[in-house]
Amino acid sequence: MKFPRNARIFRGQLDAAPFASVFFLLVIFVLLGKYLYAPGIQVRLPAAGNLELPGPEGPTISVAVTTNAIYFGDQAISEIDLSNQLSVARQKYPEPPTLVLMSDKDVTEEKLIHLWSLAQQAGIQNLHLATFPRVYDRASAVKSTP
């Protein structure tokens, strides 16, 4: 059975207005995209430098710390509630979890040590400080090869 074809080759002029409007919409989205709201808190992690730090093994519990607040489970939390939540989270795992502490650069060492003692009281023995990974420097890698 033969089907009739209704397709014809377009031989007229293309209208540039739809193409221009789509192009300008894309430009607006790209330019204004950086001003969109991104949920979450801004934590500036310290750089690892030339160290190659291993990642945590086994289950992990993450806590974010800024100079103003402590965040656990995507919620701002007080130190007393953090201690209780860490105890509850510790009970969920058959093996001891690792506390991943994502601390801002401006957080004092005293505050980090205090949080570490809270975690130890909750039964968490392992601590991992989150850092930015080492940046690969191509120039130094080329110089060091014989």
C-alpha positions as CSV (number, residue, x, y, z in Angstrom):
1,M,0.0,0.0,0.0
2,K,1.3,3.4,-0.9
3,F,0.8,6.4,1.4
4,P,0.5,9.9,-0.1
5,R,3.2,12.4,0.9
6,N,2.1,15.8,2.1
7,A,5.6,17.2,2.8
8,R,6.8,19.9,0.5
9,I,10.1,21.7,0.4
10,F,9.9,25.2,1.9
11,R,11.1,27.7,-0.7
12,G,10.0,31.0,1.0
13,Q,12.0,33.3,3.2
14,L,12.7,32.5,6.9
15,D,11.4,35.0,9.4
16,A,14.3,36.1,11.7
17,A,12.1,37.4,14.5
18,P,11.5,34.1,16.3
19,F,15.2,33.2,16.1
20,A,16.2,36.6,17.5
21,S,13.7,36.4,20.4
22,V,15.0,32.9,21.4
23,F,18.6,34.2,21.2
24,F,17.8,37.2,23.4
25,L,16.0,35.0,25.9
26,L,19.0,32.7,26.2
27,V,21.3,35.7,26.7
28,I,19.0,37.0,29.5
29,F,19.0,33.6,31.2
30,V,22.7,33.3,31.1
31,L,23.4,36.8,32.4
32,L,20.8,36.7,35.1
33,G,21.4,33.0,36.1
34,K,24.2,33.9,38.4
35,Y,21.9,36.0,40.6
36,L,19.4,33.2,41.2
37,Y,19.0,32.1,44.8
38,A,20.9,28.9,45.7
39,P,19.7,27.4,48.9
40,G,22.1,26.4,51.6
41,I,24.8,28.0,53.6
42,Q,28.2,29.2,52.4
43,V,31.0,27.3,54.0
44,R,34.5,28.2,52.9
45,L,36.5,25.1,53.4
46,P,40.3,25.4,54.0
47,A,42.6,24.2,51.2
48,A,44.5,21.0,51.7
49,G,47.6,22.4,50.1
50,N,50.0,19.7,48.9
51,L,48.6,17.0,51.3
52,E,46.8,14.0,49.9
53,L,44.3,13.3,52.6
54,P,42.3,10.0,52.5
55,G,38.6,10.2,52.7
56,P,36.6,8.6,55.5
57,E,35.7,4.9,55.4
58,G,32.5,3.5,56.5
59,P,29.4,5.4,57.6
60,T,29.7,9.2,58.1
61,I,27.8,11.9,59.9
62,S,28.2,15.4,58.5
63,V,28.2,18.6,60.5
64,A,28.7,22.1,59.0
65,V,30.2,24.8,61.2
66,T,30.3,28.5,60.6
67,T,31.3,31.3,62.9
68,N,27.6,32.0,63.8
69,A,25.9,28.6,63.8
70,I,26.2,24.8,63.7
71,Y,24.2,22.8,61.0
72,F,23.2,19.2,61.3
73,G,20.8,17.6,58.9
74,D,20.3,20.8,56.9
75,Q,19.1,22.6,60.0
76,A,20.7,25.1,62.4
77,I,21.1,23.4,65.7
78,S,22.3,24.3,69.2
79,E,25.3,22.5,70.8
80,I,23.0,20.7,73.3
81,D,20.7,19.4,70.5
82,L,23.8,18.5,68.4
83,S,25.0,16.3,71.2
84,N,21.6,14.5,71.4
85,Q,21.4,14.2,67.6
86,L,24.9,12.7,67.4
87,S,24.0,10.1,70.1
88,V,20.9,9.2,68.1
89,A,22.8,9.0,64.8
90,R,25.5,6.9,66.4
91,Q,22.9,4.3,67.4
92,K,21.8,3.9,63.8
93,Y,25.0,2.3,62.6
94,P,26.4,-1.1,63.6
95,E,30.0,0.2,63.3
96,P,31.3,3.5,64.7
97,P,30.6,6.3,62.2
98,T,33.1,9.0,61.2
99,L,32.2,12.6,62.0
100,V,32.8,14.8,58.9
101,L,33.3,18.3,60.1
102,M,32.9,20.9,57.4
103,S,34.2,24.0,59.1
104,D,34.5,27.5,57.7
105,K,38.0,29.0,57.5
106,D,37.1,31.6,60.2
107,V,36.0,29.1,62.8
108,T,38.3,29.1,65.8
109,E,40.2,26.0,66.9
110,E,38.6,26.2,70.3
111,K,35.2,25.7,68.8
112,L,36.4,22.8,66.7
113,I,37.9,21.1,69.8
114,H,34.7,21.7,71.7
115,L,32.6,20.1,68.9
116,W,35.1,17.2,68.8
117,S,34.6,16.7,72.6
118,L,30.8,16.7,72.1
119,A,31.2,14.0,69.4
120,Q,33.4,11.9,71.7
121,Q,30.8,12.2,74.5
122,A,28.2,10.9,72.0
123,G,30.3,7.9,71.2
124,I,31.9,9.0,67.9
125,Q,35.6,8.4,67.9
126,N,36.7,9.2,64.4
127,L,36.9,12.7,63.0
128,H,37.5,13.9,59.5
129,L,38.0,17.5,58.7
130,A,36.6,18.4,55.2
131,T,39.0,20.4,53.0
132,F,39.2,21.4,49.4
133,P,41.2,18.9,47.4
134,R,44.7,19.6,46.3
135,V,44.9,21.7,43.2
136,Y,46.9,20.0,40.4
137,D,49.6,22.4,39.2
138,R,50.6,21.5,35.7
139,A,53.7,23.7,35.6
140,S,55.3,22.1,38.7
141,A,54.4,18.6,37.4
142,V,56.2,19.3,34.1
143,K,59.3,20.7,35.9
144,S,59.6,17.7,38.2
145,T,59.6,15.1,35.4
146,P,63.1,14.1,34.2
